[in-house]
Amino acid sequence: MITLVIYDITDDIVRNKIAKTCKRFGLSRIQKSAFLGDINSSRRKELISKLRRILGKNRGNIQIFVLCRADFALREVIGYEEFNENEEIVLV
Amino acid sequence: MITLVIYDITDDIVRNKIAKTCKRFGLSRIQKSAFLGDINSSRRKELISKLRRILGKNRGNIQIFVLCRADFALREVIGYEEFNENEEIVLV
């Protein structure tokens, strides 16, 4: 199943940990605060549990969505997705 | 169908226009740069067309996802969603 993680976290350290965890689980960055990838249900649950632990009592919001193939096929992308080595968006 | 709009836009004016358009189409803010709501297919297409026009040649990325009920039921939310009158997240 395709998994989408979007987050809104002001603390740099926490935010970076969230991004690293998403990457470690095989998700790809699609926006500054959004990751997407195809992972199975048990891995997704593991990821959710890790994200929950990382956020802990810190301020912020993380949302995890699951998309079936049919839904994913309807995705629309406007503009460009571009990131540099530091995983920040490069606005060329 | 449930529609999720996520965006990554640095220009304040463009970003605000995107947010206002999402609101006008009946979507609710769930994160600083994410809106969610139940709109039909033709309204979604109209929204996409408007968002495309607003972004125009400006830098940024907007992604629109469609979620069926079964997928949406798997959504996980970690942390709080809180916004003030100005639609910015209130971190209490």
Backbone of each chain as ProteinMPNN parsed JSONL, in Angstrom:
{"seq_chain_A": "MITLVIYDITDDIVRNKIAKTCKRFGLSRIQKSAFLGDINSSRRKELISKLRRILGKNRGNIQIFVLCRADFALREVIGYEEFNENEEIVLV", "coords_chain_A": {"N_chain_A": [[0.839, -1.194, 0.0], [0.418, 2.25, -0.717], [1.953, 4.75, 1.115], [1.523, 7.846, 2.644], [3.11, 10.413, 4.297], [2.609, 13.295, 6.098], [3.744, 16.239, 7.685], [3.88, 18.698, 10.306], [5.883, 20.427, 11.964], [7.577, 22.388, 14.248], [9.994, 22.343, 15.655], [13.328, 21.965, 14.833], [15.084, 19.76, 15.297], [13.404, 17.629, 16.017], [11.828, 17.576, 13.705], [13.727, 16.915, 11.745], [14.394, 14.361, 12.616], [12.023, 13.004, 12.16], [11.9, 13.15, 9.372], [14.22, 11.684, 8.694], [13.532, 9.18, 9.681], [11.336, 8.512, 8.076], [12.662, 8.301, 5.638], [14.408, 6.177, 6.216], [12.605, 4.145, 6.321], [12.113, 3.764, 3.735], [10.617, 5.6, 2.353], [10.054, 8.297, 0.016], [11.03, 11.695, -0.33], [8.624, 14.072, -1.157], [7.778, 16.58, -0.815], [8.755, 19.436, 1.185], [7.834, 18.78, 3.733], [6.674, 16.255, 3.418], [6.393, 12.821, 2.766], [6.489, 9.916, 0.681], [5.688, 6.561, -0.21], [5.903, 3.033, -1.03], [5.008, 0.76, 1.175], [4.601, -2.176, 3.216], [1.792, -3.244, 5.274], [2.572, -4.007, 7.912], [5.056, -2.825, 8.213], [4.278, -0.22, 7.91], [2.804, 0.147, 10.229], [4.81, -0.122, 12.094], [6.379, 2.068, 11.411], [4.589, 4.161, 12.047], [4.417, 3.828, 14.79], [7.054, 4.45, 15.518], [7.211, 7.123, 14.669], [5.367, 8.251, 16.361], [6.641, 7.899, 18.786], [8.897, 9.518, 18.388], [7.773, 12.108, 18.055], [6.521, 12.349, 20.521], [6.005, 14.272, 23.363], [6.361, 16.601, 22.138], [5.5, 19.621, 20.352], [3.371, 19.585, 17.53], [2.195, 18.035, 14.477], [1.454, 15.052, 12.864], [0.451, 13.282, 10.026], [-0.688, 10.278, 8.665], [-1.397, 8.71, 5.715], [-3.042, 6.188, 3.783], [-2.963, 4.886, 0.544], [-4.723, 3.267, -1.988], [-3.976, 1.636, -5.131], [-5.753, 2.515, -7.122], [-6.699, 4.933, -6.095], [-4.301, 6.303, -5.897], [-3.617, 6.614, -8.532], [-5.046, 8.779, -9.274], [-3.709, 10.935, -8.402], [-2.58, 14.297, -8.584], [-0.049, 16.425, -9.688], [1.214, 19.598, -9.338], [3.483, 21.932, -10.507], [6.992, 21.771, -9.546], [8.976, 19.133, -8.055], [11.731, 19.388, -6.205], [14.805, 18.64, -4.727], [17.753, 19.207, -2.774], [20.981, 17.914, -1.702], [20.767, 18.203, 1.037], [18.244, 17.644, 1.494], [16.448, 19.679, 1.365], [14.074, 21.708, -0.299], [15.019, 22.702, -3.529], [14.801, 25.649, -5.044], [14.792, 26.424, -8.165]], "CA_chain_A": [[0.0, 0.0, 0.0], [1.183, 3.494, -0.767], [1.831, 5.481, 2.363], [1.874, 9.258, 2.572], [3.293, 11.013, 5.618], [2.753, 14.753, 6.052], [3.948, 16.712, 9.058], [3.919, 20.123, 10.614], [6.639, 20.404, 13.208], [8.43, 23.581, 14.254], [11.317, 22.037, 16.202], [14.216, 21.435, 13.786], [15.637, 18.438, 15.633], [12.3, 16.659, 15.903], [11.433, 17.499, 12.287], [14.75, 16.144, 11.032], [14.275, 12.944, 13.021], [10.847, 12.48, 11.45], [12.297, 12.986, 7.962], [15.174, 10.568, 8.62], [12.801, 7.926, 9.915], [10.567, 8.228, 6.85], [13.654, 7.851, 4.645], [14.894, 4.856, 6.628], [11.546, 3.172, 6.011], [12.016, 3.624, 2.282], [9.759, 6.604, 1.714], [10.767, 9.348, -0.712], [10.534, 13.044, -0.07], [7.92, 14.673, -2.293], [7.726, 18.001, -0.478], [9.596, 19.711, 2.347], [7.294, 18.07, 4.895], [5.835, 15.146, 2.949], [7.094, 11.649, 2.244], [5.584, 8.973, 0.027], [6.352, 5.329, -0.625], [5.124, 1.804, -1.011], [5.469, -0.141, 2.239], [3.494, -3.055, 3.608], [1.011, -2.856, 6.437], [3.275, -4.165, 9.195], [6.099, -1.788, 8.225], [3.6, 1.064, 8.131], [2.464, 0.232, 11.651], [6.09, 0.085, 12.786], [6.728, 3.476, 11.139], [3.678, 5.002, 12.833], [4.827, 3.702, 16.186], [8.314, 5.196, 15.657], [6.911, 8.553, 14.532], [4.669, 8.62, 17.593], [7.665, 7.989, 19.838], [9.749, 10.686, 18.116], [7.039, 13.343, 18.373], [6.361, 12.321, 21.972], [5.212, 15.391, 23.884], [6.687, 17.802, 21.376], [4.411, 20.221, 19.591], [3.393, 19.243, 16.112], [1.149, 17.167, 13.958], [1.885, 14.147, 11.797], [-0.687, 12.507, 9.53], [-0.275, 9.184, 7.787], [-2.499, 8.272, 4.846], [-2.808, 5.006, 2.95], [-3.633, 5.053, -0.754], [-4.723, 2.109, -2.877], [-3.489, 1.986, -6.484], [-6.787, 3.263, -7.849], [-6.678, 6.301, -5.577], [-3.012, 6.917, -6.204], [-3.617, 6.937, -9.964], [-5.721, 10.073, -9.438], [-2.855, 12.014, -7.878], [-2.2, 15.375, -9.507], [1.099, 17.196, -9.205], [1.347, 20.899, -9.998], [4.801, 22.492, -10.182], [8.128, 20.856, -9.504], [9.533, 18.582, -6.803], [13.192, 19.381, -6.342], [15.498, 18.665, -3.445], [19.212, 19.066, -2.851], [21.599, 16.912, -0.821], [20.316, 18.376, 2.416], [16.828, 17.316, 1.51], [15.587, 20.85, 1.359], [13.659, 21.974, -1.669], [15.832, 23.643, -4.29], [13.922, 26.419, -5.919], [15.661, 26.884, -9.255]], "C_chain_A": [[0.88, 1.254, 0.0], [0.885, 4.304, 0.49], [2.329, 6.906, 2.177], [1.985, 9.789, 3.997], [3.446, 12.514, 5.43], [2.908, 15.238, 7.491], [4.138, 18.21, 9.137], [4.589, 20.224, 11.974], [7.617, 21.569, 13.201], [9.842, 23.281, 14.746], [12.184, 21.332, 15.151], [14.692, 20.014, 14.065], [14.569, 17.359, 15.47], [11.925, 16.462, 14.437], [12.434, 16.673, 11.477], [14.693, 14.658, 11.365], [13.113, 12.271, 12.294], [11.218, 12.189, 9.99], [13.236, 11.79, 7.804], [14.48, 9.224, 8.785], [11.992, 7.542, 8.675], [11.502, 7.681, 5.777], [14.113, 6.432, 4.936], [13.861, 3.76, 6.314], [11.284, 3.082, 4.504], [11.084, 4.606, 1.588], [10.624, 7.672, 1.032], [10.148, 10.701, -0.417], [9.838, 13.576, -1.316], [7.703, 16.166, -2.067], [8.578, 18.181, 0.774], [9.134, 18.91, 3.572], [6.327, 16.967, 4.482], [6.679, 14.041, 2.333], [6.079, 10.647, 1.704], [6.348, 7.71, -0.346], [5.451, 4.128, -0.459], [5.698, 0.879, 0.068], [4.295, -1.006, 2.692], [2.891, -2.629, 4.953], [1.788, -2.955, 7.757], [4.392, -3.129, 9.323], [5.464, -0.425, 8.492], [3.269, 1.236, 9.613], [3.711, 0.508, 12.496], [6.523, 1.56, 12.641], [5.886, 4.415, 12.001], [4.092, 5.005, 14.302], [6.115, 4.497, 16.449], [8.059, 6.706, 15.602], [6.245, 9.076, 15.811], [5.673, 8.806, 18.739], [8.533, 9.229, 19.641], [9.024, 11.984, 18.472], [6.851, 13.453, 19.881], [5.483, 13.46, 22.455], [5.549, 16.7, 23.181], [5.46, 18.316, 20.643], [4.511, 19.805, 18.143], [2.277, 18.294, 15.748], [1.706, 16.346, 12.794], [0.642, 13.39, 11.332], [-0.182, 11.49, 8.528], [-1.513, 8.691, 7.027], [-2.07, 7.043, 4.056], [-3.591, 5.202, 1.656], [-3.555, 3.76, -1.555], [-4.294, 2.586, -4.272], [-4.479, 2.867, -7.254], [-6.805, 4.73, -7.408], [-5.402, 7.013, -6.01], [-2.939, 7.365, -7.665], [-4.257, 8.306, -10.227], [-4.895, 11.252, -8.903], [-2.537, 13.032, -8.964], [-1.035, 16.134, -8.882], [1.199, 18.474, -10.018], [2.69, 21.493, -9.562], [5.836, 21.402, -10.061], [8.455, 20.362, -8.113], [11.034, 18.585, -6.991], [13.846, 19.522, -4.975], [17.004, 18.582, -3.651], [19.681, 18.007, -1.863], [21.079, 16.98, 0.615], [18.817, 18.17, 2.569], [15.919, 18.516, 1.679], [15.193, 21.086, -0.092], [14.6, 22.984, -2.316], [14.891, 24.363, -5.246], [14.766, 27.046, -7.01], [14.956, 27.945, -10.094]], "O_chain_A": [[1.936, 1.298, 0.632], [-0.269, 4.51, 0.868], [3.407, 7.142, 1.631], [1.067, 9.632, 4.803], [4.318, 12.96, 4.684], [2.276, 14.707, 8.404], [4.505, 18.878, 8.17], [3.932, 20.117, 13.009], [8.396, 21.726, 12.261], [10.794, 23.913, 14.289], [11.836, 20.263, 14.65], [14.7, 19.168, 13.171], [14.807, 16.315, 14.863], [11.73, 15.336, 13.98], [12.055, 15.851, 10.642], [14.915, 13.807, 10.504], [13.211, 11.119, 11.87], [10.895, 11.132, 9.45], [13.069, 10.98, 6.893], [14.811, 8.253, 8.105], [11.971, 6.377, 8.278], [11.172, 6.715, 5.09], [14.2, 5.593, 4.039], [14.214, 2.605, 6.076], [10.353, 2.408, 4.062], [10.794, 4.475, 0.399], [11.767, 7.912, 1.422], [8.934, 10.843, -0.275], [10.402, 13.534, -2.409], [7.472, 16.92, -3.012], [9.062, 17.208, 1.353], [9.956, 18.423, 4.349], [5.291, 16.768, 5.116], [7.552, 14.284, 1.5], [4.959, 10.544, 2.205], [7.51, 7.774, -0.748], [4.39, 4.194, 0.162], [6.76, 0.286, -0.122], [3.137, -0.61, 2.565], [3.425, -1.77, 5.654], [1.669, -2.082, 8.617], [4.644, -2.615, 10.413], [6.026, 0.411, 9.199], [3.43, 2.317, 10.178], [3.673, 1.261, 13.47], [6.963, 2.198, 13.598], [6.41, 5.348, 12.61], [4.112, 6.046, 14.959], [6.243, 5.142, 17.49], [8.62, 7.469, 16.388], [6.523, 10.183, 16.272], [5.568, 9.734, 19.541], [8.869, 9.914, 20.607], [9.599, 12.86, 19.119], [7.006, 14.533, 20.451], [4.345, 13.602, 22.009], [5.083, 17.769, 23.575], [4.52, 17.575, 20.354], [5.606, 19.686, 17.594], [1.523, 17.821, 16.599], [2.336, 16.873, 11.877], [-0.134, 12.91, 12.158], [0.637, 11.795, 7.661], [-2.524, 8.313, 7.619], [-0.9, 6.88, 3.709], [-4.744, 5.632, 1.677], [-2.471, 3.22, -1.778], [-4.257, 3.785, -4.547], [-4.098, 3.82, -7.934], [-6.912, 5.641, -8.229], [-5.426, 8.169, -6.431], [-2.291, 8.359, -7.993], [-4.034, 8.912, -11.275], [-5.328, 12.403, -8.947], [-2.262, 12.677, -10.11], [-1.046, 16.442, -7.691], [1.262, 18.433, -11.247], [2.989, 21.545, -8.369], [5.593, 20.252, -10.425], [8.248, 21.061, -7.121], [11.558, 17.864, -7.84], [13.495, 20.394, -4.181], [17.47, 17.954, -4.602], [18.874, 17.296, -1.266], [20.967, 15.968, 1.307], [18.215, 18.471, 3.6], [14.765, 18.386, 2.087], [15.919, 20.698, -1.007], [14.934, 24.004, -1.713], [14.279, 23.761, -6.128], [15.388, 28.088, -6.799], [15.53, 28.451, -11.058]]}, "seq_chain_B": "MITLVIYDITDDIVRNKIAKTCKRFGLSRIQKSAFLGDINSSRRKELISKLRRILGKNRGNIQIFVLCRADFALREVIGYEEFNENEEIVLV", "coords_chain_B": {"N_chain_B": [[-15.678, 11.846, -3.006], [-12.809, 11.816, -0.916], [-10.635, 14.493, -0.721], [-7.288, 15.452, -0.654], [-5.14, 18.104, -0.261], [-1.851, 19.096, -0.543], [0.79, 21.402, -0.07], [3.737, 23.238, -1.02], [5.007, 26.083, -0.877], [6.817, 29.01, -1.248], [6.336, 31.73, -1.61], [4.468, 34.146, -0.003], [2.065, 35.446, -0.822], [1.113, 33.901, -2.968], [0.891, 31.448, -1.643], [-1.079, 32.032, 0.282], [-3.232, 32.508, -1.415], [-3.638, 29.986, -2.458], [-4.423, 28.6, -0.168], [-6.789, 29.986, 0.482], [-8.352, 29.355, -1.738], [-8.631, 26.58, -1.479], [-10.153, 26.535, 0.867], [-12.453, 27.879, -0.026], [-13.471, 25.97, -1.671], [-14.484, 24.25, 0.094], [-12.794, 22.689, 1.59], [-11.046, 21.648, 4.565], [-8.619, 23.007, 6.769], [-5.927, 21.019, 7.766], [-3.324, 20.948, 8.371], [-0.586, 23.297, 8.423], [0.068, 23.574, 5.721], [-1.77, 21.929, 4.402], [-4.836, 20.706, 3.236], [-8.075, 19.216, 3.6], [-10.957, 17.442, 2.479], [-14.348, 16.528, 1.554], [-15.212, 16.348, -1.619], [-16.878, 16.359, -4.801], [-16.023, 14.705, -7.931], [-16.083, 16.47, -10.187], [-15.928, 18.973, -9.028], [-13.484, 18.694, -7.822], [-11.806, 18.591, -10.021], [-12.197, 21.14, -11.002], [-11.143, 22.602, -8.894], [-8.444, 21.77, -9.031], [-7.725, 22.846, -11.485], [-7.975, 25.593, -10.904], [-6.018, 25.852, -8.899], [-3.777, 25.285, -10.358], [-3.742, 27.45, -12.076], [-3.341, 29.527, -10.245], [-0.81, 28.926, -9.139], [0.717, 29.045, -11.45], [3.529, 30.304, -13.042], [4.984, 30.502, -10.819], [7.3, 29.515, -8.254], [7.114, 26.357, -6.67], [5.207, 23.615, -5.286], [2.386, 21.634, -5.621], [0.271, 19.092, -4.476], [-2.322, 16.87, -5.172], [-4.4, 14.554, -3.725], [-6.579, 11.732, -3.897], [-8.817, 10.025, -1.84], [-10.385, 7.003, -1.128], [-13.141, 5.836, 0.915], [-12.364, 3.536, 2.332], [-9.572, 3.684, 2.322], [-9.262, 6.121, 3.617], [-10.142, 5.53, 6.141], [-7.974, 4.39, 7.29], [-6.335, 6.384, 8.038], [-3.955, 7.933, 10.166], [-3.469, 10.012, 12.913], [-1.092, 11.89, 14.535], [-0.347, 13.765, 17.353], [-1.495, 17.21, 17.659], [-4.043, 19.075, 15.865], [-4.281, 22.37, 15.422], [-5.643, 25.549, 14.915], [-5.651, 29.122, 14.555], [-7.634, 32.139, 14.22], [-6.429, 33.292, 12.023], [-5.782, 31.22, 10.544], [-3.385, 30.03, 10.994], [-1.241, 27.634, 12.502], [-1.801, 27.121, 15.922], [0.338, 26.858, 18.454], [0.008, 25.59, 21.376]], "CA_chain_B": [[-14.336, 11.35, -2.706], [-12.057, 12.692, -0.031], [-9.533, 15.117, -1.444], [-6.232, 16.014, 0.194], [-4.239, 19.009, -0.998], [-0.662, 19.495, 0.227], [1.571, 22.318, -0.906], [5.049, 23.701, -0.581], [5.124, 27.326, -1.642], [7.532, 29.985, -0.42], [5.758, 33.069, -1.751], [3.332, 34.303, 0.91], [0.832, 35.815, -1.53], [0.661, 32.707, -3.706], [0.493, 30.435, -0.661], [-2.371, 32.426, 0.845], [-4.264, 32.32, -2.436], [-3.884, 28.533, -2.523], [-5.188, 28.251, 1.041], [-8.139, 30.562, 0.355], [-9.074, 28.589, -2.76], [-9.002, 25.291, -0.863], [-11.256, 26.827, 1.793], [-13.633, 28.234, -0.817], [-13.999, 24.717, -2.231], [-15.052, 23.464, 1.188], [-11.818, 21.85, 2.29], [-10.668, 22.136, 5.891], [-7.181, 22.967, 7.024], [-5.525, 19.999, 8.741], [-1.968, 21.344, 8.745], [-0.281, 24.629, 7.885], [0.06, 23.509, 4.254], [-2.539, 20.756, 3.978], [-6.291, 20.83, 3.34], [-8.748, 17.947, 3.384], [-12.401, 17.569, 2.451], [-15.099, 15.628, 0.689], [-15.805, 17.067, -2.748], [-17.072, 15.427, -5.91], [-14.994, 14.662, -8.961], [-16.051, 17.644, -11.062], [-15.43, 20.082, -8.198], [-12.054, 18.467, -7.625], [-11.129, 18.989, -11.266], [-12.267, 22.605, -11.043], [-10.162, 23.055, -7.895], [-7.101, 21.522, -9.58], [-7.523, 23.837, -12.544], [-7.766, 26.886, -10.235], [-4.721, 25.818, -8.21], [-2.775, 25.335, -11.425], [-3.692, 28.845, -12.549], [-2.758, 30.373, -9.19], [0.642, 28.69, -9.059], [1.263, 29.583, -12.701], [4.969, 30.092, -13.21], [5.635, 30.67, -9.528], [7.974, 28.336, -7.729], [6.346, 25.656, -5.658], [4.687, 22.294, -5.628], [1.082, 21.322, -5.022], [-0.124, 17.727, -4.827], [-3.715, 16.597, -4.829], [-4.644, 13.116, -3.597], [-7.963, 11.317, -3.692], [-8.857, 8.877, -0.928], [-11.683, 6.355, -0.955], [-13.49, 5.688, 2.341], [-11.571, 2.456, 2.926], [-8.234, 4.234, 2.554], [-9.321, 7.209, 4.597], [-10.348, 4.918, 7.46], [-6.658, 3.986, 7.806], [-5.565, 7.583, 8.417], [-3.48, 8.039, 11.543], [-3.073, 11.375, 13.268], [-0.246, 11.959, 15.73], [-0.26, 15.167, 17.783], [-2.718, 18.008, 17.578], [-4.318, 20.033, 14.788], [-4.908, 23.549, 16.023], [-5.466, 26.756, 14.119], [-6.352, 30.3, 15.066], [-8.458, 32.877, 13.251], [-5.657, 33.575, 10.813], [-5.523, 29.929, 9.908], [-2.043, 29.526, 11.245], [-1.295, 26.676, 13.598], [-1.547, 27.665, 17.25], [1.07, 25.864, 19.237], [-0.3, 25.93, 22.761]], "C_chain_B": [[-13.598, 12.359, -1.812], [-10.81, 13.191, -0.772], [-8.565, 15.743, -0.452], [-5.344, 16.879, -0.684], [-3.07, 19.351, -0.079], [0.174, 20.399, -0.671], [2.812, 22.825, -0.198], [5.339, 24.938, -1.405], [5.747, 28.399, -0.76], [6.898, 31.378, -0.473], [4.464, 33.186, -0.936], [2.019, 34.559, 0.174], [0.251, 34.605, -2.266], [0.136, 31.66, -2.717], [-0.877, 30.757, -0.049], [-3.516, 32.243, -0.143], [-4.64, 30.842, -2.545], [-4.773, 28.116, -1.348], [-6.629, 28.747, 0.928], [-8.98, 29.777, -0.645], [-9.522, 27.241, -2.2], [-10.202, 25.477, 0.068], [-12.552, 27.083, 1.042], [-14.284, 26.986, -1.426], [-14.498, 23.77, -1.124], [-14.081, 22.538, 1.898], [-11.458, 22.488, 3.64], [-9.166, 22.011, 6.081], [-6.883, 21.894, 8.06], [-4.083, 20.21, 9.183], [-1.721, 22.703, 8.107], [-0.378, 24.645, 6.36], [-0.66, 22.269, 3.738], [-4.027, 20.974, 4.243], [-6.943, 19.506, 2.96], [-10.264, 18.178, 3.338], [-13.035, 16.63, 1.451], [-15.741, 16.442, -0.425], [-15.942, 16.097, -3.922], [-16.024, 15.626, -7.013], [-14.927, 15.93, -9.816], [-15.552, 18.875, -10.301], [-13.932, 19.93, -7.974], [-11.271, 18.92, -8.864], [-11.086, 20.51, -11.408], [-11.225, 23.206, -10.079], [-8.742, 22.924, -8.447], [-6.767, 22.574, -10.639], [-7.248, 25.224, -11.951], [-6.385, 26.937, -9.575], [-3.588, 25.947, -9.229], [-2.614, 26.773, -11.934], [-3.025, 29.753, -11.52], [-1.245, 30.172, -9.112], [1.318, 29.256, -10.301], [2.732, 29.274, -12.848], [5.72, 30.322, -11.905], [6.282, 29.372, -9.095], [7.09, 27.661, -6.691], [5.829, 24.337, -6.176], [3.377, 22.071, -4.88], [0.741, 19.893, -5.421], [-1.53, 17.482, -4.307], [-3.925, 15.073, -4.849], [-6.127, 12.87, -3.389], [-7.929, 10.07, -2.809], [-10.271, 8.304, -0.867], [-11.913, 6.161, 0.553], [-12.61, 4.648, 3.038], [-10.153, 2.949, 3.255], [-8.257, 5.261, 3.676], [-9.469, 6.672, 6.024], [-9.016, 4.518, 8.105], [-5.786, 5.186, 8.214], [-5.171, 7.538, 9.884], [-3.067, 9.479, 11.788], [-2.29, 11.338, 14.57], [-0.1, 13.434, 16.091], [-1.558, 15.9, 17.516], [-2.802, 18.859, 16.324], [-4.968, 21.236, 15.457], [-4.606, 24.783, 15.2], [-6.2, 27.926, 14.77], [-7.123, 30.971, 13.938], [-7.729, 33.115, 11.926], [-5.219, 32.31, 10.087], [-4.08, 29.47, 10.029], [-2.163, 28.561, 12.425], [-1.003, 27.396, 14.911], [-0.863, 26.567, 18.047], [0.938, 26.221, 20.7], [0.631, 25.17, 23.722]], "O_chain_B": [[-13.751, 13.573, -1.946], [-10.052, 12.418, -1.357], [-8.963, 16.463, 0.464], [-4.858, 16.435, -1.724], [-3.272, 19.839, 1.032], [0.255, 20.187, -1.881], [2.913, 22.834, 1.029], [5.863, 24.841, -2.514], [5.265, 28.666, 0.341], [6.925, 32.114, 0.514], [3.506, 32.442, -1.145], [0.99, 33.968, 0.499], [-0.946, 34.33, -2.191], [-0.922, 31.066, -2.926], [-1.72, 29.875, 0.117], [-4.626, 31.872, 0.237], [-5.811, 30.497, -2.704], [-5.743, 27.378, -1.516], [-7.571, 28.019, 1.239], [-10.172, 29.56, -0.43], [-10.655, 26.814, -2.422], [-11.142, 24.681, 0.057], [-13.612, 26.578, 1.413], [-15.492, 26.955, -1.662], [-14.883, 22.633, -1.394], [-14.484, 21.703, 2.708], [-11.556, 23.702, 3.819], [-8.532, 21.059, 5.625], [-7.513, 21.858, 9.117], [-3.666, 19.719, 10.232], [-2.548, 23.199, 7.342], [-0.851, 25.62, 5.776], [-0.228, 21.639, 2.772], [-4.422, 21.376, 5.338], [-6.437, 18.77, 2.113], [-10.788, 19.014, 4.074], [-12.362, 16.023, 0.619], [-16.717, 17.153, -0.188], [-15.196, 15.123, -4.015], [-15.257, 16.589, -7.007], [-13.838, 16.409, -10.132], [-14.844, 19.713, -10.858], [-13.199, 20.918, -7.941], [-10.218, 19.548, -8.758], [-10.097, 21.087, -11.862], [-10.534, 24.172, -10.403], [-7.939, 23.852, -8.342], [-5.661, 23.114, -10.672], [-6.383, 25.948, -12.444], [-5.674, 27.937, -9.679], [-2.585, 26.621, -8.993], [-1.504, 27.242, -12.186], [-2.244, 30.637, -11.873], [-0.489, 31.141, -9.029], [2.376, 29.877, -10.206], [3.139, 28.114, -12.786], [6.951, 30.335, -11.886], [5.879, 28.284, -9.504], [6.398, 28.331, -5.924], [5.994, 23.993, -7.346], [3.281, 22.292, -3.673], [0.905, 19.521, -6.583], [-1.878, 17.832, -3.179], [-3.663, 14.406, -5.85], [-6.835, 13.68, -2.792], [-7.109, 9.175, -3.013], [-11.232, 9.022, -0.592], [-10.991, 6.305, 1.356], [-12.169, 4.844, 4.171], [-9.615, 2.666, 4.325], [-7.398, 5.271, 4.558], [-8.988, 7.275, 6.983], [-8.942, 4.329, 9.319], [-4.656, 5.021, 8.672], [-5.967, 7.148, 10.738], [-2.393, 10.09, 10.958], [-2.765, 10.819, 15.58], [0.232, 14.256, 15.238], [-2.58, 15.297, 17.19], [-1.79, 19.306, 15.785], [-6.071, 21.135, 15.994], [-3.459, 25.033, 14.832], [-7.22, 27.752, 15.437], [-7.243, 30.427, 12.841], [-8.339, 33.134, 10.857], [-4.409, 32.335, 9.16], [-3.614, 28.627, 9.262], [-3.08, 28.67, 13.24], [-0.064, 28.188, 14.996], [-1.422, 25.495, 18.277], [1.678, 27.064, 21.207], [0.524, 25.326, 24.938]]}, "name": "protein", "num_of_chains": 2, "seq": "MITLVIYDITDDIVRNKIAKTCKRFGLSRIQKSAFLGDINSSRRKELISKLRRILGKNRGNIQIFVLCRADFALREVIGYEEFNENEEIVLVMITLVIYDITDDIVRNKIAKTCKRFGLSRIQKSAFLGDINSSRRKELISKLRRILGKNRGNIQIFVLCRADFALREVIGYEEFNENEEIVLV"}
